[in-house]
Amino acid sequence: MSNDQEPETKAETMRAVQGKDYGDIDEMLSVQDDVRVPYLADLPPKKRNNFLKIRTMAVSLAPGDCRVLSGKTRELQGPPSMPYVPCGDCCGIVVELPPENPKKKLPFKVGDRVAARFLEGPRDALGEYALVHQAVCDVVPEEISSDEAAALAGASPAVALADRIKAGERVLILGASGGVGSHVCQLIRKERGASYIAGVSRNCSRLLEAPLAYDKAVDYTKEDPWSIPEWTENPFDVIIDLAGGGWLRILQGVKEKKKSIVKPASAGGRFLTITPDDPIFELHTVWGALKLFVFPPLWRYMYSRTWSRSNLPAYSFAMSLPGERQVMTRTLKFASEGKMKACIDPAGPFPFTTDGVRAAFRLQESRHPQGKVVVHVADK
């Protein structure tokens, strides 16, 4: 396969979002017309073979995008230099392939529409062109729009979480209407066969509507989900915490000798999360990252399965995804089969303008989007 490229990629500059420094969304983010177009030739030779160049159609935001801009994790997640192009989950048309390599034939061709999630850091996607890692992208089925594909790319952790649910189980999801919660609830019912799914969120009416269709929705600002009699009498098999803080509430309940809404590990109960106890955190050193993401989860994993297994559910921290195409392949397959419909926040997709991008980031920063926050970059 030759390294073909579309004529318009010869342009030297493009429209792209620029984060000029760390700080406030309205002060730091703007759409500029003179950003240099990225090329595969910019990458080191060994790295070049792993990437595709796309003409970006849509981009979805994630919590990490706001975290990077804030500078709270600059030493670990910050861009190599400023200004930078934010966001990493996207959909676009392949316009350039790496040099032909007989030992590594890629399953893509110029003109393919692909969805990709970030692998090396949440950045470089929110422009007219982007370089995406081929290991975490796949071709988008025709019936899925580009905006939907970008949303699905950002919601791909839902697939890994759903794999942990067994048929007939009762599941409670905290943060039920967000970018991941809106998708995992669909999969655990249609693909995994959960018998009962409850969600906790501020927007209960949305949780009860298709395609989410939770069996029960609780507004945590009006009712304490940890003391609902219906749930203490018939506890859940699994809690999926996408909001943060759920494990601390379980520990508090055990300390106060209250009935739990989730079964203990000895009865098959599990607690799954992809976020620390406090989802708004600041990290500046590797040691700090270990103290937040490694040591506490490992300790909880062990004691919840040993001496505390009779009163605590088995704890699992499932933050990372494998750097393999299969997650994206399965995500798009489930969507194509009707088992998971892409959920985009009703305020979007946002326009590819300075005001549109800033509004999208503010919504993501609020931690209360109803589905994925998507920026529409181009029609075709």
MIFIVEX-764586 format. One record per residue: residue in three letters; x negated, y negated, z of N, C-alpha, C in turn. Coordinates in pm, whole numbers, padded with zeros to 5 digits, always signed. Example, Ala and Ser with C-alpha at 12.3 -4.5 7.8 and 13.67 -1.06 7.14 Angstrom:
! MIFIVEX-764586
ALA-01319+00569+00780-01230+00450+00780-01320+00330+00780 SER-01285+00225+00708-01367+00106+00714-01290-00003+00787 
! end
This chain:
! MIFIVEX-764586
MET-00085+00120+00000+00000+00000+00000-00089-00124+00000 SER-00066-00213-00092-00149-00332-00102-00108-00434+00002 ASN-00200-00524+00030-00173-00627+00130-00105-00745+00060 ASP+00022-00725+00023+00097-00831-00044+00144-00933+00059 GLN+00177-01052+00010+00237-01152+00097+00325-01243+00015 GLU+00425-01300+00078+00516-01388+00009+00450-01522-00018 PRO+00486-01590-00127+00421-01716-00164+00422-01822-00055 GLU+00535-01831+00020+00543-01940+00116+00445-01927+00232 THR+00387-01809+00253+00292-01793+00363+00160-01862+00333 LYS+00143-01915+00211+00019-01985+00177+00017-02125+00239 ALA+00132-02169+00290+00137-02300+00355+00043-02301+00474 GLU-00018-02413+00500-00114-02422+00610-00048-02457+00742 THR+00070-02522+00735+00138-02561+00858+00283-02513+00857 MET+00343-02510+00974+00480-02463+00990+00547-02538+01103 ARG+00680-02523+01111+00754-02573+01226+00742-02470+01338 ALA+00712-02515+01456+00700-02424+01570+00718-02504+01698 VAL+00758-02434+01802+00767-02496+01934+00627-02506+01992 GLN+00599-02619+02051+00470-02639+02116+00490-02668+02264 GLY+00423-02588+02346+00414-02618+02487+00283-02691+02506 LYS+00289-02821+02531+00164-02898+02532+00083-02878+02659 ASP+00148-02832+02765+00077-02805+02890+00175-02735+02984 TYR+00130-02701+03102+00219-02644+03203+00302-02755+03265 GLY+00428-02723+03294+00509-02824+03360+00655-02819+03323 ASP+00721-02934+03331+00865-02946+03311+00904-02915+03166 ILE+01017-02848+03150+01064-02807+03017+01079-02927+02924 ASP+01151-03031+02968+01179-03145+02882+01054-03226+02850 GLU+00956-03222+02935+00833-03298+02912+00733-03221+02825 MET+00734-03089+02836+00628-03010+02773+00667-02943+02641 LEU+00796-02918+02618+00837-02844+02498+00893-02936+02390 SER+00851-02912+02268+00906-02984+02153+00880-02903+02027 VAL+00963-02925+01924+00943-02862+01795+00858-02955+01709 GLN+00748-02904+01658+00656-02983+01576+00650-02925+01435 ASP+00623-03010+01336+00619-02968+01196+00479-02939+01144 ASP+00377-02962+01225+00240-02950+01175+00157-02846+01250 VAL+00223-02739+01293+00153-02633+01366+00088-02538+01264 ARG-00033-02500+01289-00106-02413+01196-00037-02277+01183 VAL-00021-02228+01060+00038-02098+01034-00061-01989+01077 PRO-00017-01887+01150-00107-01778+01189-00130-01681+01072 TYR-00248-01624+01064-00280-01525+00962-00345-01404+01026 LEU-00326-01290+00965-00392-01169+01015-00543-01185+01014 ALA-00594-01262+00919-00739-01283+00910-00793-01357+01032 ASP-00705-01421+01108-00749-01490+01231-00791-01391+01339 LEU-00742-01267+01330-00767-01167+01433-00899-01094+01408 PRO-00962-01043+01514-01082-00959+01496-01048-00838+01409 PRO-01140-00789+01328-01112-00678+01235-01045-00557+01299 LYS-01092-00514+01413-01033-00396+01478-00891-00423+01526 LYS-00865-00542+01569-00732-00578+01618-00635-00603+01503 ARG-00687-00648+01391-00605-00687+01276-00517-00574+01226 ASN-00566-00452+01230-00491-00338+01178-00365-00305+01258 ASN-00353-00364+01376-00239-00334+01462-00125-00435+01449 PHE-00143-00535+01364-00045-00643+01359+00020-00659+01222 LEU+00140-00717+01223+00212-00756+01104+00238-00906+01113 LYS+00245-00971+00998+00287-01111+00997+00431-01116+00952 ILE+00514-01190+01026+00655-01201+00991+00696-01346+00971 ARG+00801-01365+00891+00870-01493+00884+00983-01484+00985 THR+00976-01559+01089+01065-01543+01204+01208-01588+01173 MET+01303-01504+01214+01445-01534+01196+01512-01576+01327 ALA+01476-01511+01435+01537-01540+01566+01443-01495+01677 VAL+01455-01560+01792+01371-01530+01908+01459-01527+02032 SER+01436-01430+02120+01509-01426+02247+01414-01458+02362 LEU+01467-01526+02461+01387-01566+02576+01394-01461+02686 ALA+01295-01466+02773+01287-01377+02889+01236-01458+03008 PRO+01256-01408+03131+01207-01482+03248+01060-01519+03240 GLY+00979-01431+03179+00836-01458+03170+00803-01581+03088 ASP+00890-01618+02994+00864-01736+02912+00867-01863+02997 CYS+00964-01870+03088+00971-01985+03178+00858-01982+03280 ARG+00823-01861+03323+00715-01847+03421+00582-01895+03362 VAL+00553-01859+03237+00429-01903+03172+00426-02055+03162 LEU+00536-02115+03117+00541-02261+03103+00522-02331+03237 SER+00573-02272+03344+00563-02335+03476+00419-02343+03526 GLY+00334-02253+03478+00196-02249+03525+00177-02169+03651 LYS+00284-02105+03700+00274-02031+03825+00193-01902+03812 THR+00169-01858+03689+00086-01739+03668-00020-01768+03561 ARG-00068-01891+03558-00154-01936+03447-00282-01853+03432 GLU-00340-01811+03543-00465-01735+03533-00444-01595+03477 LEU-00324-01542+03490-00296-01404+03447-00213-01397+03320 GLN-00122-01491+03299-00034-01487+03182-00047-01609+03092 GLY-00130-01703+03130-00139-01827+03054-00199-01807+02916 PRO-00164-01893+02821-00221-01884+02687-00369-01918+02688 PRO-00443-01873+02586-00587-01901+02581-00618-02050+02575 SER-00527-02129+02514-00550-02272+02503-00417-02344+02489 MET-00420-02475+02502-00304-02560+02486-00323-02649+02364 PRO-00218-02686+02293-00081-02639+02311-00065-02495+02266 TYR+00048-02432+02300+00071-02295+02263+00214-02277+02213 VAL+00238-02167+02141+00372-02133+02093+00431-02031+02189 PRO+00542-02063+02255+00598-01972+02356+00680-01857+02298 CYS+00718-01764+02387+00810-01651+02360+00743-01539+02279 GLY+00796-01415+02302+00735-01301+02235+00831-01200+02176 ASP+00961-01205+02213+01060-01109+02160+01131-01173+02041 CYS+01132-01104+01926+01179-01171+01806+01226-01074+01698 CYS+01279-01133+01592+01317-01060+01471+01270-01142+01352 GLY+01217-01075+01250+01170-01148+01133+01145-01057+01014 ILE+01111-01117+00902+01083-01046+00777+00933-01029+00761 VAL+00888-00908+00733+00745-00882+00713+00698-00951+00585 VAL+00595-01035+00597+00540-01105+00482+00393-01069+00455 GLU+00331-01005+00552+00190-00968+00532+00158-00844+00615 LEU+00087-00751+00552+00044-00628+00618-00107-00630+00634 PRO-00160-00556+00730-00305-00547+00745-00368-00474+00627 PRO-00499-00482+00610-00566-00411+00501-00533-00262+00506 GLU-00522-00202+00390-00487-00060+00382-00589+00025+00457 ASN-00537+00113+00541-00622+00199+00622-00576+00344+00607 PRO-00653+00428+00536-00609+00566+00512-00589+00647+00639 LYS-00652+00606+00748-00640+00679+00874-00519+00633+00955 LYS-00459+00522+00916-00349+00466+00995-00247+00403+00901 LYS-00163+00484+00841-00062+00435+00747+00058+00382+00826 LEU+00094+00257+00802+00203+00194+00875+00337+00226+00810 PRO+00441+00241+00891+00576+00271+00838+00652+00145+00799 PHE+00582+00043+00753+00645-00083+00716+00600-00127+00577 LYS+00681-00212+00516+00643-00271+00388+00685-00418+00388 VAL+00624-00496+00301+00661-00635+00288+00809-00644+00252 GLY+00881-00729+00319+01025-00744+00297+01110-00676+00402 ASP+01052-00586+00481+01127-00521+00589+01165-00624+00695 ARG+01285-00611+00748+01328-00693+00861+01305-00612+00987 VAL+01223-00665+01077+01184-00590+01196+01220-00667+01323 ALA+01239-00592+01431+01253-00649+01565+01129-00611+01643 ALA+01080-00702+01724+00956-00676+01798+00964-00738+01936 ARG+00905-00670+02031+00889-00727+02165+00742-00757+02186 PHE+00714-00843+02282+00574-00879+02304+00501-00764+02372 LEU+00371-00756+02349+00290-00652+02410+00175-00711+02489 GLU+00108-00811+02435-00011-00866+02500+00016-00993+02579 GLY+00138-01043+02571+00174-01164+02645+00294-01229+02582 PRO+00382-01293+02662+00504-01354+02609+00478-01488+02540 ARG+00422-01482+02420+00392-01606+02348+00374-01578+02198 ASP+00367-01689+02121+00332-01690+01978+00448-01658+01884 ALA+00572-01640+01933+00681-01602+01843+00770-01716+01798 LEU+00782-01824+01877+00883-01926+01850+00834-02029+01748 GLY+00811-01978+01627+00771-02062+01514+00821-01997+01386 GLU+00802-02063+01274+00851-02009+01147+00778-01880+01107 TYR+00656-01863+01155+00580-01740+01129+00516-01692+01259 ALA+00497-01562+01269+00438-01505+01390+00365-01375+01354 LEU+00272-01337+01439+00205-01208+01428+00261-01118+01538 VAL+00308-01000+01500+00367-00908+01598+00293-00775+01594 HIS+00286-00710+01709+00215-00582+01719+00303-00471+01663 GLN+00249-00395+01569+00328-00293+01500+00370-00179+01592 ALA+00301-00160+01705+00333-00048+01794+00464-00067+01868 VAL+00512-00193+01877+00634-00219+01953+00740-00287+01868 CYS+00741-00256+01739+00845-00309+01653+00898-00200+01561 ASP+01016-00223+01505+01073-00126+01411+01170-00197+01318 VAL+01208-00129+01210+01296-00186+01110+01438-00197+01165 VAL+01502-00310+01138+01637-00337+01189+01741-00283+01091 PRO+01836-00204+01139+01946-00158+01052+02023-00275+00992 GLU+02076-00257+00872+02143-00366+00800+02261-00424+00877 GLU+02333-00341+00951+02454-00388+01018+02426-00474+01142 ILE+02300-00486+01181+02263-00568+01297+02206-00700+01248 SER+02261-00813+01297+02213-00944+01255+02076-00972+01316 SER+02009-01072+01263+01876-01107+01315+01885-01161+01457 ASP+01989-01240+01487+02007-01289+01624+02029-01172+01720 GLU+02110-01077+01677+02135-00959+01760+02009-00876+01778 ALA+01931-00863+01672+01808-00784+01679+01708-00846+01777 ALA+01698-00979+01777+01609-01046+01872+01656-01023+02015 ALA+01788-01029+02035+01843-01003+02168+01814-00860+02211 LEU+01829-00765+02121+01803-00624+02153+01656-00601+02184 ALA+01568-00671+02113+01425-00657+02141+01395-00697+02285 GLY+01457-00806+02329+01434-00852+02466+01505-00767+02570 ALA+01607-00692+02527+01683-00608+02621+01635-00464+02622 SER+01527-00434+02553+01481-00295+02542+01449-00227+02675 PRO+01417-00301+02784+01400-00232+02914+01525-00156+02956 ALA+01641-00194+02904+01766-00124+02938+01760+00023+02900 VAL+01690+00053+02791+01680+00193+02745+01602+00276+02846 ALA+01490+00223+02893+01408+00296+02991+01482+00315+03123 LEU+01558+00215+03164+01635+00227+03288+01747+00330+03274 ALA+01816+00325+03160+01927+00418+03139+01882+00563+03139 ASP+01759+00588+03096+01707+00725+03094+01704+00789+03232 ARG+01707+00708+03336+01697+00758+03473+01833+00793+03534 ILE+01941+00769+03459+02075+00795+03509+02125+00930+03459 LYS+02193+01004+03547+02245+01137+03513+02396+01132+03494 ALA+02446+01225+03417+02590+01232+03390+02669+01246+03520 GLY+02780+01172+03529+02868+01181+03645+02829+01094+03763 GLU+02718+01022+03755+02673+00943+03869+02748+00810+03879 ARG+02755+00762+04002+02811+00631+04033+02695+00533+04043 VAL+02706+00420+03969+02594+00327+03958+02639+00184+03991 LEU+02559+00115+04070+02581-00026+04100+02467-00107+04037 ILE+02501-00214+03965+02400-00299+03901+02407-00438+03962 LEU+02296-00483+04018+02282-00619+04071+02219-00706+03961 GLY+02275-00822+03937+02233-00900+03820+02296-00841+03696 ALA+02425-00810+03707+02492-00725+03610+02522-00791+03476 SER+02523-00924+03471+02561-00990+03346+02445-01056+03273 GLY+02323-01034+03320+02207-01095+03258+02163-01023+03132 GLY+02044-01056+03084+01994-01002+02959+01979-00852+02957 VAL+01932-00792+03065+01917-00647+03073+02045-00582+03125 GLY+02106-00641+03226+02228-00585+03285+02341-00570+03185 SER+02354-00666+03093+02461-00660+02992+02445-00543+02896 HIS+02324-00490+02888+02297-00381+02793+02286-00245+02862 VAL+02224-00242+02979+02207-00113+03046+02341-00054+03088 CYS+02437-00139+03123+02569-00088+03164+02637-00013+03051 GLN+02616-00059+02927+02676+00009+02812+02613+00146+02789 LEU+02482+00151+02801+02411+00276+02775+02439+00383+02879 ILE+02444+00343+03006+02460+00447+03109+02599+00507+03106 ARG+02695+00439+03043+02826+00499+03027+02834+00580+02898 LYS+02798+00517+02784+02818+00581+02654+02711+00684+02620 GLU+02589+00665+02669+02482+00758+02636+02452+00855+02750 ARG+02459+00806+02875+02419+00889+02989+02538+00952+03061 GLY+02659+00898+03044+02777+00959+03103+02803+00927+03248 ALA+02765+00807+03293+02796+00766+03431+02947+00765+03450 SER+02993+00806+03568+03137+00817+03593+03199+00688+03644 TYR+03117+00603+03707+03169+00479+03767+03056+00378+03769 ILE+03084+00257+03716+02981+00152+03710+03038+00024+03768 ALA+02973-00028+03869+03013-00154+03931+02903-00256+03909 GLY+02943-00383+03899+02846-00489+03876+02863-00603+03973 VAL+02752-00666+04008+02753-00782+04096+02700-00901+04017 SER+02779-01007+04011+02744-01125+03932+02838-01239+03971 ARG+02806-01361+03926+02896-01473+03952+03013-01475+03854 ASN+02997-01412+03738+03100-01415+03634+03169-01280+03624 CYS+03264-01256+03712+03330-01125+03719+03418-01096+03598 SER+03485-01198+03546+03575-01174+03434+03500-01119+03313 ARG+03380-01168+03290+03302-01119+03177+03262-00974+03196 LEU+03231-00934+03320+03188-00797+03346+03297-00696+03312 LEU+03422-00737+03327+03533-00645+03307+03575-00635+03160 GLU+03524-00726+03077+03559-00728+02936+03461-00644+02854 ALA+03508-00598+02737+03421-00528+02644+03318-00628+02588 PRO+03196-00583+02559+03151-00443+02561+03095-00397+02696 LEU+03091-00488+02797+03034-00447+02925+03127-00348+02996 ALA+03252-00385+03014+03355-00295+03067+03316-00223+03195 TYR+03271-00300+03296+03243-00242+03427+03375-00194+03489 ASP+03368-00094+03574+03487-00045+03644+03529-00141+03754 LYS+03431-00208+03814+03460-00305+03920+03354-00414+03917 ALA+03397-00537+03939+03305-00650+03941+03320-00727+04070 VAL+03209-00767+04129+03210-00840+04256+03132-00970+04240 ASP+03193-01079+04280+03127-01210+04281+03057-01223+04416 TYR+02924-01220+04413+02847-01220+04538+02859-01351+04613 THR+02907-01458+04547+02926-01584+04617+03055-01586+04700 LYS+03143-01486+04676+03271-01480+04746+03286-01355+04833 GLU+03206-01252+04804+03221-01125+04876+03084-01059+04890 ASP+03058-01003+05006+02930-00935+05030+02937-00792+04976 PRO+02865-00763+04869+02874-00629+04810+02820-00519+04901 TRP+02740-00555+05001+02678-00455+05087+02770-00406+05198 SER+02888-00465+05209+02979-00424+05317+03121-00395+05265 ILE+03134-00366+05138+03265-00333+05082+03304-00192+05128 PRO+03416-00176+05199+03454-00045+05254+03463+00065+05149 GLU+03516+00033+05033+03528+00131+04926+03392+00192+04891 TRP+03287+00111+04900+03153+00159+04863+03079+00223+04980 THR+03106+00178+05102+03041+00244+05216+03100+00383+05240 GLU+03227+00399+05206+03292+00530+05222+03254+00626+05109 ASN+03228+00572+04991+03191+00654+04875+03068+00590+04810 PRO+02951+00610+04869+02830+00538+04826+02785+00575+04684 PHE+02707+00485+04628+02654+00503+04493+02540+00604+04490 ASP+02524+00667+04374+02407+00752+04353+02284+00668+04322 VAL+02308+00557+04251+02196+00473+04206+02232+00325+04218 ILE+02137+00246+04264+02146+00100+04254+02037+00055+04159 ILE+02074-00025+04059+01978-00088+03968+01974-00235+04003 ASP+01862-00280+04057+01849-00419+04103+01773-00500+03997 LEU+01846-00586+03926+01785-00672+03825+01777-00816+03874 ALA+01821-00841+03995+01823-00976+04050+01715-01000+04155 GLY+01677-00893+04227+01578-00907+04333+01642-00918+04470 GLY+01575-00863+04571+01622-00875+04708+01708-00761+04757 GLY+01746-00669+04668+01835-00560+04708+01773-00465+04808 TRP+01645-00434+04791+01581-00341+04884+01576-00396+05026 LEU+01555-00525+05038+01551-00587+05171+01686-00578+05240 ARG+01794-00589+05162+01928-00575+05220+01953-00431+05267 ILE+01901-00335+05194+01915-00195+05236+01840-00172+05367 LEU+01719-00225+05375+01639-00210+05498+01709-00277+05616 GLN+01769-00394+05590+01840-00465+05696+01958-00382+05746 GLY+02028-00319+05653+02141-00236+05691+02101-00116+05775 VAL+01989-00054+05740+01938+00060+05816+01899+00015+05957 LYS+01834-00100+05966+01792-00153+06096+01913-00180+06184 GLU+02020-00230+06124+02141-00262+06200+02235-00143+06212 LYS+02193-00028+06159+02267+00098+06167+02406+00087+06104 LYS+02410+00019+05989+02534+00006+05915+02544+00116+05810 LYS+02667+00147+05769+02685+00242+05661+02629+00185+05532 SER+02558+00267+05458+02495+00221+05334+02588+00240+05215 ILE+02573+00155+05115+02652+00170+04992+02580+00256+04889 VAL+02463+00310+04925+02390+00398+04835+02346+00522+04913 LYS+02350+00636+04847+02311+00761+04912+02162+00761+04945 PRO+02122+00834+05048+01979+00847+05079+01911+00939+04978 ALA+01778+00936+04978+01702+01020+04886+01733+01168+04907 SER+01758+01207+05030+01787+01347+05060+01915+01395+04992 ALA+02002+01301+04955+02127+01336+04885+02122+01294+04738 GLY+02001+01263+04690+01984+01226+04549+01995+01079+04519 GLY+02006+00994+04622+02019+00851+04600+01889+00788+04550 ARG+01903+00691+04458+01785+00622+04403+01808+00472+04397 PHE+01698+00398+04405+01699+00253+04392+01598+00217+04283 LEU+01646+00157+04174+01560+00120+04062+01555-00031+04049 THR+01437-00086+04027+01426-00230+04009+01315-00262+03910 ILE+01326-00380+03847+01221-00426+03755+01169-00563+03800 THR+01202-00601+03924+01161-00732+03972+01116-00723+04118 PRO+01026-00811+04161+00990-00816+04303+01109-00862+04387 ASP+01094-00858+04518+01201-00901+04608+01243-01045+04578 ASP+01147-01131+04554+01174-01269+04515+01136-01282+04367 PRO+01233-01296+04277+01201-01300+04134+01127-01426+04090 ILE+01127-01529+04175+01053-01651+04144+00923-01648+04225 PHE+00816-01610+04160+00690-01591+04232+00577-01668+04165 GLU+00467-01679+04237+00348-01748+04189+00228-01657+04208 LEU+00149-01640+04102+00032-01552+04106-00086-01620+04038 HIS-00203-01611+04100-00320-01673+04040-00443-01581+04039 THR-00432-01464+04102-00545-01372+04106-00500-01229+04084 VAL-00592-01145+04043-00561-01003+04027-00523-00943+04162 TRP-00592-00985+04266-00560-00934+04400-00417-00971+04439 GLY-00376-01092+04405-00240-01133+04433-00139-01048+04357 ALA-00172-01014+04232-00084-00928+04152-00074-00788+04212 LEU-00185-00736+04262-00184-00604+04324-00097-00604+04450 LYS-00106-00712+04527-00028-00720+04650+00122-00734+04623 LEU+00156-00782+04504+00297-00800+04471+00355-00683+04393 PHE+00280-00635+04293+00334-00537+04199+00287-00393+04220 VAL+00183-00372+04301+00128-00237+04314+00144-00181+04456 PHE+00088-00249+04554+00086-00193+04689+00225-00175+04751 PRO+00310-00279+04753+00445-00259+04812+00527-00152+04738 PRO+00532-00153+04604+00609-00048+04536+00558+00093+04564 LEU+00424+00108+04569+00368+00241+04599+00406+00286+04740 TRP+00396+00195+04835+00430+00228+04974+00578+00264+04984 ARG+00664+00185+04921+00808+00213+04925+00839+00346+04855 TYR+00771+00370+04744+00791+00496+04670+00762+00615+04762 MET+00654+00606+04839+00613+00718+04924+00704+00735+05046 TYR+00726+00626+05122+00800+00647+05248+00948+00674+05225 SER+01002+00626+05110+01143+00653+05084+01166+00798+05040 ARG+01058+00867+05006+01069+01007+04963+01018+01106+05068 THR+00969+01053+05180+00912+01141+05283+00987+01121+05415 TRP+00927+01049+05509+00986+01041+05642+01112+00954+05650 SER+01141+00873+05545+01264+00793+05547+01366+00842+05446 ARG+01346+00962+05393+01435+01009+05286+01577+01041+05334 SER+01596+01050+05463+01729+01080+05515+01816+00955+05532 ASN+01754+00835+05523+01836+00714+05539+01807+00606+05433 LEU+01712+00631+05343+01684+00536+05235+01690+00606+05100 PRO+01734+00535+04996+01728+00593+04861+01585+00596+04811 ALA+01555+00681+04716+01420+00689+04659+01394+00564+04576 TYR+01289+00491+04612+01257+00363+04550+01168+00383+04428 SER+01201+00313+04317+01116+00315+04197+01109+00175+04138 PHE+00986+00131+04111+00964+00002+04047+00933+00030+03900 ALA+01024-00007+03812+01014+00030+03670+00995-00091+03583 MET+00894-00172+03613+00879-00300+03545+00818-00286+03405 SER+00721-00198+03388+00649-00192+03261+00713-00095+03163 LEU+00695-00123+03034+00740-00036+02927+00619+00021+02855 PRO+00629+00142+02802+00517+00197+02727+00492+00117+02600 GLY+00367+00103+02562+00332+00029+02442+00349+00115+02318 GLU+00469+00167+02300+00496+00258+02190+00624+00215+02117 ARG+00635+00253+01991+00748+00214+01908+00878+00280+01951 GLN+00872+00393+02017+00993+00471+02044+01097+00393+02123 VAL+01055+00304+02212+01153+00227+02289+01234+00137+02196 MET+01167+00068+02104+01237-00019+02009+01321+00064+01912 THR+01267+00176+01868+01340+00264+01777+01471+00309+01839 ARG+01466+00353+01963+01586+00401+02031+01683+00286+02059 THR+01631+00168+02093+01717+00053+02119+01800+00020+01995 LEU+01735+00012+01881+01805-00020+01756+01898+00093+01714 LYS+01858+00216+01741+01941+00332+01707+02070+00331+01788 PHE+02059+00306+01918+02178+00301+02002+02272+00190+01956 ALA+02217+00076+01917+02300-00035+01869+02369+00003+01738 SER+02296+00068+01650+02352+00109+01521+02464+00212+01539 GLU+02452+00296+01642+02552+00400+01668+02671+00349+01749 GLY+02667+00222+01790+02777+00166+01867+02772+00196+02015 LYS+02660+00250+02063+02647+00280+02204+02600+00159+02285 MET+02549+00057+02216+02504-00064+02285+02520-00183+02189 LYS+02604-00276+02225+02624-00396+02145+02539-00509+02200 ALA+02471-00579+02111+02387-00691+02154+02472-00798+02220 CYS+02430-00843+02337+02503-00946+02412+02419-01073+02416 ILE+02470-01178+02352+02403-01308+02347+02484-01407+02430 ASP+02417-01486+02512+02487-01584+02594+02578-01670+02505 PRO+02702-01693+02548+02798-01768+02465+02752-01908+02426 ALA+02659-01966+02502+02608-02099+02467+02520-02096+02344 GLY+02473-01979+02306+02385-01966+02191+02452-01894+02076 PRO+02375-01861+01971+02233-01889+01958+02205-02041+01950 PHE+02094-02082+02009+02057-02222+02012+01985-02261+01883 PRO+02002-02385+01838+01935-02428+01714+01785-02446+01735 PHE+01712-02434+01625+01567-02446+01628+01528-02593+01619 THR+01565-02666+01722+01534-02808+01735+01477-02830+01874 THR+01419-02947+01895+01365-02976+02028+01473-02969+02134 ASP+01588-03031+02109+01698-03028+02207+01749-02885+02225 GLY+01762-02809+02116+01811-02672+02125+01720-02582+02204 VAL+01591-02592+02180+01494-02509+02251+01489-02545+02399 ARG+01491-02673+02427+01488-02715+02568+01613-02665+02642 ALA+01728-02672+02576+01852-02623+02638+01844-02473+02663 ALA+01785-02400+02568+01771-02255+02585+01681-02223+02704 PHE+01570-02295+02717+01479-02271+02829+01543-02308+02961 ARG+01621-02416+02964+01687-02454+03089+01787-02346+03131 LEU+01858-02290+03036+01952-02183+03069+01878-02061+03122 GLN+01768-02025+03058+01691-01910+03105+01633-01937+03244 GLU+01586-02058+03265+01527-02096+03394+01629-02091+03507 SER+01759-02112+03475+01864-02111+03576+01884-01974+03640 ARG+01837-01869+03571+01851-01731+03614+01997-01684+03610 HIS+02081-01755+03534+02221-01714+03525+02272-01706+03381 PRO+02189-01664+03285+02244-01646+03150+02340-01528+03146 GLN+02438-01535+03058+02535-01427+03042+02496-01347+02918 GLY+02396-01264+02931+02338-01193+02816+02203-01254+02783 LYS+02153-01227+02663+02023-01279+02622+02036-01420+02568 VAL+01936-01503+02598+01928-01639+02544+01851-01632+02413 VAL+01915-01673+02304+01856-01657+02170+01846-01792+02099 VAL+01733-01814+02032+01713-01929+01945+01716-01882+01800 HIS+01804-01940+01720+01815-01904+01579+01714-01989+01501 VAL+01616-01924+01440+01508-01995+01372+01536-02018+01225 ALA+01586-01917+01153+01610-01929+01009+01724-01836+00967 ASP+01791-01872+00858+01901-01791+00806+01853-01675+00722 LYS+01748-01697+00641+01698-01591+00554+01555-01618+00514 
! end
